[in-house]
Amino acid sequence: AERLANVRGAFRVRDPQAVAGRGIVLIDDVMTTGATLDACARALKRAGARTVTTVTLARASAERRSTG
């Protein structure tokens, strides 16, 4: 929740006409909480994107692993 609050409103689309009516793909190498992708997707949808699809290569685990 804290991360989501930190990035809410942090992103905006400079040229809404560039995304209006288009399908957008957001690519993230590692997704931790998903807050950044969510905030970016919301900004794109507000700017008129038809769809926003997210693709991530890996997801950070919530579990902490002990090595010793």
Secondary structure, 3 states (H helix, E strand, C coil): CHHHHHHCCCCCCCCHHHHCCCEEEEEEEEECCCHHHHHHHHHHHHCCCCEEEEEEEEECCCCCCCCC
